[in-house]
Amino acid sequence: MNQSIKLKLFWLAVAVELVGVATNVHVLQWIAKPLMAPLLIWYLMRPGPVTVALVFATIGDVVLLIPGQLIPGMVAFLGTQIALLVAFLRHDRPKALAIVVYALLWAGVNAALWGQLGALRGPILGYSLALVGMACAATGVSVRIGLGGALFLVSDLLIGVGAAGLDFPGRDLVVMSTYAAALFLIATGAQRAWAGTETRRSSVSAGISSPGA
């Protein structure tokens, strides 16, 4: 199937999910949310850590549809962050400025929310470290993937804000919007990065095999 059609199906699932979140219709969320990451796996059609990350994201999405399952969902998404971290570090090292900025952000946010997190302090401290590491590493791949990592961070930061008892109207909608955009940017960015790598390899191979090379 054409790649653009696969992405259109992804955005259709996202639209249904956002309607479900906005209207608090859980059946729409159960239909659409578990399809988002698998549609991107179908789009990529390639084994590797990014695909593994999307498998863990699918598990996390399903688990988090069940009330009171924040910790199991966090464990699943920890797998997502580790797999993405591996994928990004294979490509290149993160930008030095990004390391400083994300380290300060991690320390500042955890310090600000520490008093409100209670028993979630330890799990969120560990998970947020993996999350920030992923977002930081994403800056070494491409602008698109770097933005995807940043949006993933924003989405999960807002979940942490909710876990700390700090809420605002439309928070869930912003969480899902930034999460969906992050998945899209990371998946499509990975596809572009792979295509660029394969093109360079083909050019090198052609240069080596050509007469007089």
The 8 nearest C-alpha neighbors of each residue, nearest first, counted from 0:
[[1, 2, 4, 5, 3, 42, 41, 6],
 [0, 2, 4, 3, 5, 42, 6, 7],
 [3, 1, 5, 4, 42, 0, 6, 7],
 [4, 2, 6, 5, 1, 7, 0, 8],
 [3, 5, 7, 6, 2, 1, 8, 0],
 [6, 4, 2, 8, 3, 7, 42, 9],
 [7, 5, 9, 3, 8, 4, 10, 2],
 [6, 8, 4, 10, 9, 5, 11, 3],
 [9, 7, 11, 5, 6, 10, 4, 12],
 [8, 10, 6, 12, 7, 11, 38, 35],
 [11, 9, 13, 7, 12, 8, 14, 6],
 [10, 12, 8, 14, 13, 9, 7, 15],
 [11, 13, 31, 9, 15, 10, 14, 35],
 [14, 12, 10, 16, 11, 15, 17, 9],
 [13, 15, 11, 17, 16, 12, 10, 18],
 [16, 14, 18, 12, 13, 17, 31, 19],
 [17, 15, 19, 13, 28, 31, 14, 18],
 [18, 16, 20, 14, 19, 15, 21, 13],
 [17, 19, 21, 15, 16, 20, 22, 14],
 [20, 18, 24, 27, 16, 28, 17, 22],
 [19, 21, 23, 17, 18, 22, 16, 172],
 [20, 22, 18, 19, 23, 17, 172, 169],
 [21, 23, 19, 24, 20, 18, 17, 25],
 [24, 22, 20, 19, 21, 25, 18, 28],
 [25, 23, 19, 22, 26, 27, 20, 28],
 [26, 24, 28, 27, 23, 29, 19, 20],
 [25, 27, 29, 28, 24, 30, 19, 31],
 [28, 26, 19, 30, 25, 29, 24, 31],
 [27, 29, 25, 16, 31, 19, 26, 30],
 [30, 28, 26, 27, 31, 32, 25, 33],
 [29, 31, 27, 28, 26, 32, 33, 34],
 [32, 30, 12, 16, 28, 34, 33, 29],
 [31, 33, 34, 28, 35, 16, 29, 30],
 [34, 32, 31, 35, 61, 57, 60, 29],
 [35, 33, 32, 37, 31, 36, 38, 12],
 [34, 36, 38, 32, 37, 9, 33, 12],
 [35, 37, 39, 38, 53, 57, 34, 40],
 [38, 36, 40, 39, 34, 35, 41, 57],
 [39, 37, 41, 40, 36, 35, 9, 34],
 [38, 40, 42, 36, 41, 37, 43, 186],
 [41, 39, 37, 43, 42, 38, 50, 44],
 [42, 40, 38, 44, 39, 43, 37, 5],
 [41, 43, 39, 40, 44, 5, 38, 2],
 [42, 44, 40, 45, 41, 39, 190, 186],
 [45, 43, 41, 42, 40, 46, 50, 39],
 [44, 46, 43, 47, 50, 40, 41, 42],
 [47, 45, 50, 44, 48, 51, 49, 43],
 [46, 48, 50, 49, 51, 45, 86, 52],
 [47, 49, 51, 82, 50, 86, 52, 83],
 [50, 48, 52, 51, 47, 83, 86, 53],
 [49, 51, 53, 52, 48, 47, 40, 46],
 [52, 50, 48, 54, 49, 53, 47, 55],
 [53, 51, 79, 49, 82, 55, 50, 54],
 [52, 54, 56, 50, 55, 51, 36, 57],
 [55, 53, 51, 57, 56, 52, 50, 58],
 [54, 56, 58, 52, 79, 53, 57, 75],
 [57, 55, 53, 59, 54, 58, 76, 79],
 [56, 58, 60, 54, 55, 59, 36, 33],
 [59, 57, 55, 61, 56, 60, 62, 75],
 [58, 60, 72, 75, 56, 62, 57, 61],
 [59, 61, 57, 63, 58, 62, 56, 33],
 [62, 60, 58, 64, 59, 63, 33, 57],
 [61, 63, 59, 64, 72, 60, 65, 58],
 [64, 62, 65, 60, 72, 61, 68, 59],
 [63, 65, 61, 62, 66, 60, 29, 28],
 [64, 66, 63, 62, 68, 67, 61, 69],
 [67, 65, 68, 64, 63, 69, 62, 72],
 [66, 68, 69, 65, 63, 70, 64, 71],
 [67, 69, 71, 70, 66, 63, 65, 72],
 [68, 70, 72, 71, 67, 73, 63, 66],
 [69, 71, 73, 72, 68, 74, 122, 67],
 [72, 70, 74, 73, 68, 69, 75, 62],
 [71, 73, 59, 69, 75, 70, 74, 63],
 [72, 74, 70, 76, 71, 75, 77, 69],
 [75, 73, 77, 71, 72, 76, 70, 78],
 [76, 74, 59, 72, 78, 77, 73, 55],
 [75, 77, 79, 73, 78, 74, 59, 56],
 [76, 78, 74, 80, 79, 75, 73, 126],
 [77, 79, 76, 81, 75, 80, 55, 82],
 [80, 78, 52, 76, 82, 77, 55, 81],
 [79, 81, 77, 83, 82, 78, 130, 133],
 [82, 80, 84, 78, 83, 79, 77, 85],
 [81, 83, 48, 52, 85, 79, 84, 80],
 [84, 82, 86, 80, 85, 81, 49, 52],
 [83, 85, 133, 81, 87, 82, 86, 80],
 [84, 86, 82, 88, 83, 87, 89, 81],
 [87, 85, 83, 89, 84, 48, 88, 82],
 [86, 88, 84, 90, 89, 85, 137, 136],
 [89, 87, 90, 85, 91, 86, 92, 84],
 [90, 88, 87, 86, 91, 85, 92, 84],
 [89, 91, 88, 87, 140, 86, 92, 139],
 [92, 90, 139, 88, 89, 140, 93, 87],
 [91, 93, 139, 88, 136, 94, 90, 87],
 [94, 92, 139, 136, 138, 135, 95, 91],
 [93, 95, 97, 96, 139, 138, 98, 92],
 [96, 94, 98, 97, 93, 99, 92, 100],
 [97, 95, 99, 98, 94, 100, 101, 93],
 [96, 98, 100, 94, 95, 99, 135, 101],
 [99, 97, 95, 96, 101, 100, 102, 135],
 [98, 100, 102, 96, 97, 101, 103, 95],
 [101, 99, 97, 103, 102, 98, 104, 96],
 [100, 102, 104, 103, 98, 99, 97, 105],
 [103, 101, 105, 99, 104, 100, 98, 106],
 [104, 102, 106, 100, 101, 105, 107, 99],
 [103, 105, 101, 107, 102, 106, 108, 100],
 [106, 104, 102, 103, 108, 107, 101, 109],
 [105, 107, 103, 109, 104, 108, 110, 102],
 [108, 106, 104, 110, 105, 109, 103, 111],
 [107, 109, 111, 110, 105, 106, 104, 112],
 [110, 108, 112, 106, 111, 107, 113, 105],
 [109, 111, 107, 113, 108, 112, 106, 114],
 [110, 112, 108, 109, 113, 107, 114, 115],
 [113, 111, 109, 115, 110, 114, 108, 116],
 [114, 112, 110, 115, 116, 109, 111, 120],
 [113, 115, 112, 116, 117, 111, 110, 163],
 [114, 116, 163, 112, 113, 117, 164, 162],
 [117, 115, 163, 119, 120, 113, 114, 112],
 [116, 118, 119, 120, 115, 114, 113, 163],
 [119, 117, 120, 116, 121, 122, 115, 123],
 [120, 118, 116, 117, 122, 121, 123, 162],
 [121, 119, 116, 123, 118, 122, 117, 124],
 [120, 122, 124, 123, 119, 125, 118, 126],
 [123, 121, 125, 124, 119, 120, 126, 70],
 [122, 124, 126, 120, 125, 121, 127, 119],
 [123, 125, 121, 127, 122, 126, 120, 128],
 [126, 124, 128, 122, 123, 127, 121, 129],
 [125, 127, 123, 129, 128, 124, 122, 77],
 [126, 128, 130, 124, 129, 125, 123, 131],
 [127, 129, 131, 125, 126, 130, 132, 124],
 [130, 128, 132, 126, 127, 131, 80, 133],
 [131, 129, 127, 133, 132, 128, 80, 126],
 [130, 132, 134, 128, 133, 129, 127, 135],
 [133, 131, 129, 135, 130, 134, 136, 128],
 [132, 134, 84, 136, 130, 131, 135, 80],
 [135, 133, 148, 131, 137, 136, 132, 149],
 [134, 136, 132, 137, 133, 138, 97, 98],
 [137, 135, 93, 133, 138, 134, 139, 87],
 [138, 136, 145, 134, 139, 135, 140, 144],
 [139, 137, 145, 136, 93, 140, 135, 141],
 [138, 140, 93, 92, 91, 137, 136, 94],
 [141, 139, 138, 137, 90, 91, 87, 144],
 [142, 140, 144, 143, 145, 138, 139, 137],
 [141, 143, 145, 144, 146, 138, 140, 137],
 [144, 142, 146, 141, 145, 188, 184, 147],
 [143, 145, 147, 185, 141, 146, 188, 142],
 [144, 146, 138, 137, 142, 148, 147, 143],
 [147, 145, 149, 143, 144, 148, 142, 150],
 [148, 146, 181, 144, 184, 150, 185, 145],
 [147, 149, 134, 151, 145, 146, 150, 137],
 [148, 150, 146, 152, 147, 151, 134, 145],
 [151, 149, 153, 147, 152, 181, 177, 148],
 [152, 150, 148, 154, 181, 149, 153, 178],
 [151, 153, 149, 150, 155, 154, 156, 148],
 [154, 152, 150, 156, 151, 155, 157, 149],
 [155, 153, 174, 151, 157, 177, 152, 156],
 [154, 156, 158, 157, 152, 153, 159, 151],
 [157, 155, 153, 159, 158, 154, 152, 160],
 [156, 158, 160, 159, 155, 154, 153, 161],
 [159, 157, 155, 161, 160, 156, 162, 154],
 [160, 158, 162, 156, 157, 161, 163, 155],
 [159, 161, 157, 163, 158, 165, 162, 156],
 [160, 162, 158, 164, 165, 163, 159, 166],
 [163, 161, 159, 164, 160, 158, 116, 165],
 [164, 162, 115, 116, 160, 161, 165, 159],
 [165, 163, 161, 162, 166, 160, 115, 116],
 [166, 164, 161, 160, 163, 167, 162, 115],
 [165, 167, 161, 164, 170, 160, 168, 163],
 [166, 168, 170, 169, 165, 161, 171, 160],
 [169, 167, 170, 166, 171, 172, 173, 21],
 [168, 170, 172, 171, 167, 173, 21, 174],
 [169, 171, 173, 172, 168, 167, 174, 166],
 [172, 170, 174, 173, 169, 175, 20, 21],
 [171, 173, 169, 175, 174, 170, 176, 20],
 [172, 174, 176, 170, 171, 175, 177, 169],
 [175, 173, 154, 171, 172, 177, 176, 178],
 [174, 176, 178, 172, 173, 177, 179, 171],
 [177, 175, 173, 179, 178, 174, 172, 180],
 [176, 178, 180, 150, 154, 179, 175, 174],
 [177, 179, 175, 181, 180, 176, 151, 154],
 [180, 178, 182, 176, 181, 177, 175, 183],
 [179, 181, 183, 177, 178, 182, 184, 176],
 [182, 180, 147, 178, 184, 151, 150, 179],
 [183, 181, 179, 185, 180, 184, 186, 178],
 [184, 182, 180, 186, 181, 185, 187, 179],
 [183, 185, 147, 181, 187, 182, 186, 188],
 [184, 186, 144, 188, 182, 147, 183, 187],
 [187, 185, 189, 183, 188, 184, 182, 190],
 [186, 188, 190, 184, 189, 185, 183, 191],
 [189, 187, 185, 191, 190, 144, 186, 184],
 [190, 188, 192, 186, 187, 191, 185, 193],
 [189, 191, 187, 193, 188, 192, 194, 186],
 [192, 190, 194, 188, 189, 193, 195, 187],
 [191, 193, 189, 195, 194, 190, 188, 196],
 [194, 192, 196, 190, 195, 191, 189, 197],
 [193, 195, 191, 197, 192, 196, 198, 190],
 [194, 196, 198, 192, 193, 197, 191, 199],
 [197, 195, 193, 199, 198, 194, 192, 200],
 [196, 198, 200, 194, 199, 195, 201, 193],
 [197, 199, 195, 201, 196, 200, 194, 202],
 [200, 198, 202, 196, 201, 197, 203, 195],
 [199, 201, 197, 203, 202, 198, 204, 196],
 [202, 200, 204, 198, 199, 203, 205, 197],
 [203, 201, 199, 205, 200, 204, 206, 198],
 [202, 204, 206, 200, 205, 201, 199, 207],
 [205, 203, 201, 207, 206, 202, 200, 208],
 [204, 206, 202, 208, 203, 207, 209, 201],
 [207, 205, 203, 209, 204, 208, 212, 202],
 [206, 208, 204, 205, 212, 209, 203, 210],
 [207, 209, 205, 206, 204, 210, 212, 203],
 [208, 210, 206, 212, 207, 205, 211, 204],
 [211, 209, 212, 208, 207, 206, 205, 204],
 [210, 212, 209, 208, 207, 206, 205, 204],
 [211, 210, 207, 209, 206, 208, 205, 203]]
